[in-house]
Each structure stands twice: as C-alpha cells, then as structure tokens.
Amino acid sequence: MIGGPGVPGRVEVTARALTSLARAVAAERLGAPAKRIRVGLGDAGGTMTLDVEGPARAQDDLVTAATRAAGDIRDRVAQLTGRRVGATHIELTGIVREHEGRVR
C-alpha cells in the first residue's frame, strides 16, 4: 500500500487544477467543448463556489437543463475533489448544435 495514515507529507491541489477539473465537468454536462467553457472559483465561508460561463447543447428547455446541470456540476466536482461545493452559477452564452458530416 502506498501512502495512507502515518506517511509524512501532504497533497495540495492548486486553483489551476481545480479550475481545469471543473471546466471538464461543466463541458461534459453542458455538452460543449471545454475550450469554450470558463470557470471561476470562489470561497463562501469555506465552501467552494463555481461560476460557469459557456454554451450548452441545443435542447427544448434550456432553463431546466441549466438548473439540473448546475446541481450535477456541483455534486461531481465535490465528489472528485473531496471538497464542499456550494453555489454553482451558470451563465449560458450560446448554443452548441451537433452537425452531421462535413460542410462542403
């Protein structure tokens, strides 16, 4: 077994790593390329907050989808980081449409 109790040292996760992780989670949930997603991290009384900005995949009810996505992103980031994640704010900036085949 590697590590564990009694092993000296600590693990630090940088803000940059947390931002990258949150961006990947948000991109997956919103159905958009990660390069088009922006994530800001904040702190509210020791709880990490997320501000997500970017497009979402085209769907019938974007408001409901964005609300669900905020909860899913919050829960998944908390699960992956082991940190408490509070408010997750999503600002939709556009629509991502799926294209079939190449445009000529």
C-alpha positions, 0 to 999 in steps of 0.5 A: 500500500502506498501512502495512507495514515502515518506517511509524512507529507501532504497533497495540495491541489492548486486553483489551476487544477481545480479550475481545469477539473471543473471546466471538464465537468461543466463541458461534459454536462453542458455538452460543449467543448471545454475550450469554450467553457470558463470557470471561476472559483470562489470561497463562501465561508469555506465552501467552494463556489463555481461560476460557469460561463459557456454554451450548452447543447441545443435542447427544448428547455434550456432553463431546466437543463441549466438548473439540473446541470448546475446541481450535477456540476456541483455534486461531481466536482465535490465528489472528485475533489473531496471538497464542499461545493456550494453555489454553482452559477451558470451563465449560458452564452450560446448554443452548441448544435451537433452537425452531421458530416462535413460542410462542403 
